[in-house]
Amino acid sequence: MMGDQGNQPNHMSPDEFRREASRAIDLVAAYMKQVQSLPAKPETKPGDVFSKIPAEAQLEPGEPGEWSRVFEEIESLILPNMMHWQSPSFFGYFPCNSTGPAIIGELLSAGLGQQGMLWQTSPASNELERALLDQMGRAMGLPESFLSISDNGGGCIQSTASEATLTAMVAGRRRATERGADFHKTTVYASTQTHSSFVKAGLIAGLASNAEDTSRVRLIAVNAQCEMDLGALERAIREDLANGLTPAMVCATLGTTGTTAIDDLAGIVEVLRDTGAADAGCWLHVDAAHAGALLVCPEQRAMIEGIEHADSLCFNPHKWLLVNFDCDLFWTSDRRSLVNSMSVTPEYLRNRATDTGEVFDYRDWGVPLGRKFRSLKLWLVLRHYGLSGLQTHVRAGLEQAELFESLVLADDRFEVLMPRTMNLVCIALKAGDEATRRLMELVNNQGPAFLTHTSVPMQSGDRYAIRVSIGATTTRTEHIRQLFDQMSGFADEAVASASSAQAE
Ligand SMILES: Cc1ncc(COP(=O)(O)O)c(C=O)c1O
């Protein structure tokens, strides 16, 4: 016994764990309160944190009091140097919600120490994930062909939408190849406004040699609303087919990152059918990373018209739907092709459950072998809020965005650059790009709000736009009004400083 204990490191006893974990929970609860009045952006300069961390890892176990010092450093070094994504004034990128039930799910997931690469390695994690993807598929109006109870469908949780896109691309290429395509002559398509993860997936999958190589990763022009131009897609596909290439995957983006434009899914389905690309095995992936949250509201489902002809869809509840990062839901209606494209089975992974063919081994559904018990946090969010709670959250974000848009439209120094499709408002000062850029800088420097920008392709040329992205769980109407008051207060100063800079 002595020998055994002597060879063990300084494991935490369950009692010690209870004590220190309670302090962590107290800290998180205090942060949840505090974040409601914190400016979103820290004042950190590059190197501020790095320079305070010792170069060498600590060799000896922490001495008595170590945990108190750890918590002090979290307060003094970590908290002041974080972007506060949960601040009510966080309007950058897309929201990245964090909520009590999801945090508890994360804690349980870590505490239960599961690794769900195979059904056998965690039946509970595996089957909860499978069941919840079916629940969510139904809740979002997906056809039965995407559910695991169907002959060839089902869903899993990927870490990110980027992984989902890569997975769909590899599955599509495999299916097209099985139907006779030359592996090296397969092509993939998305609009110029699609997320950069599409080009990245092309790089990883070996379809492009660098980010500018569009010989097989085709970026299709967009129309005035930033939606994929269907005529341009059709021409590109026909031209590729005529040149002996085979379209293997099209990615339709519902809610582009820049402006939340919504590609015409039903129109893309028609193009794939009319050109013969669908028959040749071309995989239709739907990237609804952000906008998928809307689908929990029945009145928001027009955008998935045609979904029964798609092969996969993903969306991130970790953006706007109250589940902590990371959680990307990915469904396919062709799980056989998906699994065929990625399954590699060494002897050490073989087991009886897999051999029965009755279980889903999620290691074959994406890039990693090992898998976290991510479904717990989704489950707790669903149990706590219910679908009606999710709907309320999404609808509140939409109302706030509508309010913000109306405030902008009522001020004739401003313009809304793209029609608003959901909870993102893309705005600019009529005085021009430089004034708009300066306005964003003024707001971000002053706080509490944090804003990010994009470039919007307009007929008159690209325009610099401030993206006001709404959806943090703490944001209320007063924060929306406060943001607009601040922008409006700074507008003249931004215009004046832009024109004096130009005059110099
Ligand atoms: C439309 C779209 N697709 C994909 C992504 C990438 O998301 P992830 O971080 O989950 O890879 C984003 C991120 O904002 C996005 O907006």
The ligand as a Gaussian input file, in Angstrom:
#p B3LYP/6-31G(d) Opt

LIG

0 1
 C      -21.467000      31.043000     -41.831000
 C      -20.337000      30.551000     -40.981000
 N      -19.786000      29.366000     -41.242000
 C      -18.766000      28.889000     -40.502000
 C      -18.254000      29.597000     -39.444000
 C      -17.118000      29.035000     -38.659000
 O      -17.553000      28.689000     -37.395000
 P      -16.701000      27.773000     -36.427000
 O      -15.976000      28.703000     -35.529000
 O      -17.727000      26.954000     -35.717000
 O      -15.793000      26.943000     -37.242000
 C      -18.795000      30.850000     -39.135000
 C      -18.267000      31.654000     -38.020000
 O      -18.706000      32.698000     -37.702000
 C      -19.862000      31.333000     -39.920000
 O      -20.408000      32.528000     -39.678000

